[in-house]
């Protein structure tokens, strides 16, 4: 005969978190070890962490502290805050949050913590079960925990965040320096993207700065919209007829790009001195070269743009 698992309300198994569940876990820490494949020992209850008391504190196989927070209900912000507070107060390396019902936002928070911090965070779902008339037993399910894949995702996210912060710092300084020489981008705010643009006075044509890791650029970007691809091409072709005179005023050759399969066209000059990944002490030289090129680009193209019949 095969019995059927029945769920038992947790409050019928452990009536009180601190007096019943926490004490039971202290005496039966192996249930957590089995669920998480850990080796926890030397478990102590109600350890002081500043003005608070940690439900359980244990040691892992390396002697590092592990904090355990129990909750016989749905996960909530208060217990998540306590978990992080206890971890930092005790300088622990691992935190385990045991809950009756994990809310999606808290699962996401624990995932994020594993991706972005040096500590290990686990969330365990606790259920009470019995088979036929047996005594109630705990059922632990790992909801989220640390992983090598998660760490790698965290590293990628940090790289993206660092890149965006660097670009914003680069644009902040470039736009400040540009205001001293030209009004073209005077009303533009720094952003985190790879480009910063200002209007040319004609819809669909903009003067853009661009920045990459190791190079920058200036360009006239031409895009009159999805429904006006022919007009975009016509504007580019009209300007291209004046290529010789434009480059004479600019002072050097430009890239005239009409990429097959792409709607937008551009007239560009790359600045190969460096990009946002260079040492910040080199930024002024890069930025001044970009600003100078932008001033020359506007001067060379402005009279020809004014003559466009759009």
C-alpha positions in Angstrom: 0.0 0.0 0.0 1.3 3.4 -0.9 0.4 6.3 1.3 -0.6 9.8 0.1 1.2 12.9 1.3 -1.0 15.3 3.2 -0.1 18.9 4.0 -0.2 19.9 7.6 -0.6 23.6 8.7 2.7 24.7 10.1 1.1 26.2 13.2 -0.1 22.7 14.1 3.5 21.4 13.9 5.3 24.5 15.5 2.9 26.8 17.2 5.5 29.5 17.8 8.5 30.6 15.7 11.0 31.2 18.5 9.8 28.8 21.1 9.0 25.9 18.9 10.4 26.1 15.3 13.7 27.7 16.2 14.4 25.4 19.1 13.5 22.4 17.0 15.9 23.5 14.2 18.7 24.0 16.7 18.3 20.3 17.8 17.8 19.1 14.2 20.2 21.2 12.1 20.8 18.1 9.9 17.5 18.8 8.1 19.0 22.0 6.7 22.3 20.3 6.0 20.5 17.7 3.9 18.3 20.3 2.1 21.3 22.5 1.2 24.2 20.1 1.1 25.9 22.0 3.9 27.7 21.0 7.0 26.5 23.3 9.8 27.3 22.8 13.4 27.7 24.6 16.8 24.2 26.0 16.5 23.1 28.7 19.0 19.8 30.4 19.5 18.9 34.1 19.9 22.4 35.5 19.4 22.8 39.2 19.9 23.3 41.4 16.8 23.3 44.9 18.0 19.8 45.6 19.3 18.4 42.5 17.7 18.6 38.8 18.3 19.3 36.3 15.5 17.1 33.2 15.4 20.0 30.9 14.9 23.7 31.2 14.3 25.8 28.3 13.2 29.2 27.6 11.8 30.0 26.0 8.4 32.7 23.5 7.8 35.3 26.3 7.4 34.3 27.9 10.7 32.5 30.8 9.1 29.3 32.1 10.7 25.9 31.4 9.2 22.8 33.2 10.2 19.4 31.6 10.0 16.1 33.5 10.0 12.8 31.6 10.4 9.3 32.6 9.4 6.2 30.5 9.8 4.3 32.8 7.3 4.7 34.5 4.0 8.1 36.2 3.4 8.0 39.9 4.2 10.2 43.0 4.0 10.9 43.0 7.7 12.5 39.6 7.8 14.5 40.3 4.7 15.8 43.4 6.3 16.6 41.5 9.5 18.5 38.8 7.5 20.8 41.4 5.9 21.2 43.3 9.1 22.2 40.1 11.0 24.6 39.0 8.2 26.5 42.3 8.3 26.4 42.8 12.1 28.0 39.4 12.7 30.2 39.5 9.6 28.7 36.2 8.5 29.4 34.6 5.1 26.1 32.8 4.6 22.4 33.6 5.3 19.5 31.2 5.3 15.9 32.4 5.2 13.2 29.8 6.0 9.7 30.8 5.1 6.3 29.2 4.7 5.5 31.0 1.5 8.2 32.8 -0.5 6.8 35.9 -2.3 8.2 36.4 -5.9 9.7 39.8 -5.0 11.7 38.3 -2.2 12.9 35.4 -4.4 14.1 38.1 -6.8 15.8 40.0 -4.0 17.7 36.9 -2.8 18.7 36.1 -6.4 20.0 39.7 -6.7 21.9 39.5 -3.5 23.7 36.3 -4.7 24.6 38.0 -7.9 25.9 41.2 -6.4 27.4 40.3 -3.0 30.2 38.2 -1.7 27.9 36.4 0.7 25.8 33.3 0.0 22.0 33.6 0.4 19.6 30.7 0.6 15.8 30.8 0.7 14.0 27.6 1.9 10.3 26.9 1.7 9.1 25.0 4.8 6.0 22.8 4.7 4.5 20.3 7.2 3.5 16.9 5.8 2.3 13.5 7.0 1.6 10.2 5.3 -1.7 8.7 6.4 -1.6 8.8 10.2 2.1 9.3 10.6 3.6 12.0 12.8 4.0 15.4 11.0 7.4 15.9 9.3 9.1 18.9 7.7 9.6 19.3 4.0 12.2 21.7 2.9 12.4 22.9 -0.7 15.3 25.1 -1.9 13.8 28.1 -3.7 16.9 30.0 -4.5 20.6 29.8 -3.6 24.0 30.8 -4.7 25.5 29.4 -8.0 28.4 29.9 -10.3 26.0 30.9 -13.0 24.5 33.5 -10.7 27.9 34.9 -9.9 28.7 35.2 -13.6 25.4 37.0 -14.2 26.3 39.4 -11.4 29.7 40.1 -12.9 28.1 40.9 -16.2 25.5 43.2 -14.6 28.2 45.0 -12.7 30.2 45.5 -15.9 27.2 47.0 -17.5 26.6 49.2 -14.5 30.2 50.4 -14.4 30.1 51.1 -18.1 27.0 53.2 -17.8 28.5 55.1 -14.9 31.7 55.8 -16.8 29.9 57.0 -19.8 27.7 59.4 -17.8 30.8 60.8 -16.2 32.5 61.1 -19.6 29.5 63.0 -21.0 29.2 65.2 -18.0 32.7 66.5 -18.5 32.5 66.6 -22.3 29.3 68.7 -22.3 30.8 71.0 -19.7 33.9 71.6 -21.8 31.8 71.9 -25.0 29.7 74.8 -23.5 32.8 76.9 -23.4 33.3 76.6 -27.2 29.9 76.1 -28.8 26.2 76.3 -28.0 25.3 73.3 -30.1 24.9 70.8 -27.2 24.5 73.5 -24.5 21.0 72.3 -23.5 21.8 68.6 -23.5 22.0 66.6 -20.2 24.5 63.8 -19.7 23.2 60.3 -20.0 24.5 56.7 -19.7 24.2 55.7 -23.4 26.9 55.4 -26.0 25.8 58.7 -27.8 24.7 62.2 -27.0 23.0 64.2 -29.7 21.6 67.7 -30.5 19.3 68.8 -33.3 20.6 70.5 -36.4 17.6 72.7 -36.9 16.0 70.2 -39.4 13.8 67.3 -38.3 15.5 64.0 -38.6 19.1 65.4 -38.7 21.1 65.5 -35.5 24.7 66.1 -34.5 25.8 63.2 -32.4 28.8 62.5 -30.2 29.5 58.8 -29.8 31.9 57.0 -27.3 33.1 53.5 -27.0 35.7 51.8 -24.8 38.7 52.9 -26.8 37.4 55.4 -29.4 35.0 58.2 -29.9 33.3 59.9 -32.8 31.2 62.8 -34.1 28.5 62.5 -36.8 25.6 63.9 -38.6 22.9 61.3 -38.1 20.2 61.3 -40.8 16.9 59.5 -40.1 13.5 61.0 -41.2 11.5 58.0 -39.8 10.2 54.6 -40.8 7.7 56.0 -43.3 10.2 58.3 -44.9 13.2 56.1 -45.9 13.3 57.6 -49.4 13.5 61.1 -47.9 16.4 60.0 -45.7 18.3 58.6 -48.6 17.5 61.8 -50.7 18.9 64.0 -47.9 22.0 61.9 -47.7 22.5 61.9 -51.4 22.0 65.7 -51.6 24.7 66.3 -49.0 27.0 63.8 -50.6 27.0 65.9 -53.8 28.8 68.5 -51.8 31.3 66.0 -50.3 34.4 67.8 -51.7 33.5 71.2 -50.3 32.2 69.8 -47.0 35.5 68.0 -46.4 37.5 71.0 -47.5 35.9 73.1 -44.7 36.1 70.2 -42.2 39.8 69.9 -43.0 40.0 66.2 -43.5 38.1 63.2 -45.0 34.9 62.0 -43.5 33.1 58.7 -43.6 29.9 58.9 -45.7 27.9 55.9 -44.6 24.7 54.6 -46.2 24.6 51.1 -44.8 22.7 48.5 -46.9 19.6 47.2 -45.0 19.6 50.1 -42.5 17.3 53.1 -42.6 19.6 55.7 -41.1 22.6 57.3 -42.8 25.5 59.2 -41.3 28.5 61.4 -42.1 31.1 60.6 -39.5 34.6 61.2 -38.2 36.1 58.7 -35.7 38.4 60.0 -32.9 41.0 57.2 -32.3 42.8 58.9 -29.4 40.8 56.9 -26.9 37.5 56.2 -25.3 35.7 56.1 -21.9 37.8 53.2 -20.7 41.0 55.2 -20.8 42.4 56.7 -17.6 40.3 59.7 -16.7 43.4 61.9 -16.9 43.3 61.3 -20.7 39.7 62.3 -21.0 40.3 66.0 -21.6 42.5 65.4 -24.6 39.9 63.0 -26.1 37.0 65.3 -25.3 38.7 68.4 -26.8 39.4 66.5 -30.0 35.8 65.4 -30.2 34.5 68.9 -29.5 36.9 70.4 -32.1 35.7 67.9 -34.7 32.1 68.6 -33.8 32.5 72.3 -34.3 34.2 71.7 -37.7 31.5 69.2 -38.7 28.7 71.7 -38.0 30.5 74.5 -39.8 31.1 72.3 -42.8 27.5 70.9 -43.1 25.3 73.8 -41.8 25.0 75.7 -45.1 24.3 72.6 -47.1 21.7 71.4 -44.6 20.0 74.8 -44.9 19.7 74.2 -48.7 18.0 70.8 -48.4 14.5 70.6 -49.9 12.6 68.3 -47.5 
